[in-house]
């Protein structure tokens, strides 16, 4: 709400780390705010982690979408 994108991104990175890297919602938000901020390294890493951990068909499809989204926005 306060347009503090940097703080939000760092907060989600910290929360994901505290959760042992298993926070699905944190990774989605890292992708979202990483793309907005231009932090491609963080966005790509989160997308790769989602892709590697996706097991169900619907989660796998969403992970592929997120991964493609990051690369399309980067170009």
C-alpha positions in Angstrom: 0.0 0.0 0.0 2.9 2.4 0.6 4.7 1.4 -2.6 7.7 0.2 -0.6 8.7 -2.5 -3.2 12.2 -2.9 -2.0 11.1 -3.6 1.5 8.4 -6.0 0.4 10.8 -7.9 -1.8 13.4 -8.2 1.0 10.6 -9.2 3.4 9.4 -12.0 1.2 13.0 -13.2 0.7 13.5 -13.3 4.5 10.2 -15.1 5.1 11.0 -17.7 2.5 14.5 -18.3 4.0 13.0 -18.6 7.5 10.5 -21.2 6.1 13.4 -23.2 4.7 12.7 -22.2 1.1 9.3 -23.9 1.1 7.0 -20.9 1.0 5.0 -21.0 -2.2 3.3 -17.7 -1.7 6.7 -16.0 -0.8 8.2 -17.2 -4.1 5.2 -15.9 -6.1 5.6 -12.5 -4.4 9.4 -12.6 -5.0 8.7 -13.1 -8.7 6.1 -10.3 -8.7 8.2 -7.7 -6.9 11.5 -8.9 -8.5 10.1 -8.2 -11.9 8.7 -4.8 -10.8 12.0 -3.8 -9.3 14.1 -5.3 -12.0 15.8 -7.8 -9.7 16.0 -10.5 -12.3 18.3 -12.7 -10.3 15.8 -13.0 -7.4 12.8 -13.5 -9.8 14.6 -16.2 -11.8 15.8 -18.0 -8.8 12.3 -18.1 -7.3 10.8 -19.2 -10.6 13.3 -22.0 -10.9 12.6 -23.1 -7.3 8.9 -23.2 -8.0 9.5 -25.3 -11.1 11.8 -27.7 -9.4 9.3 -28.3 -6.5 6.1 -28.5 -8.5 4.6 -32.0 -8.3 0.9 -31.7 -9.2 0.0 -31.0 -12.9 -1.6 -27.7 -12.1 1.3 -26.5 -10.0 3.8 -27.5 -12.7 1.8 -25.6 -15.3 1.7 -22.5 -13.1 5.5 -22.8 -12.4 6.2 -23.0 -16.2 4.0 -19.9 -16.7 5.8 -18.0 -13.9 9.2 -19.0 -15.4 8.1 -17.8 -18.9 6.7 -14.6 -17.4 10.0 -13.7 -15.9 11.9 -14.3 -19.1 9.4 -12.4 -21.2 9.5 -9.4 -18.9 13.2 -9.4 -18.9 13.5 -9.2 -22.7 
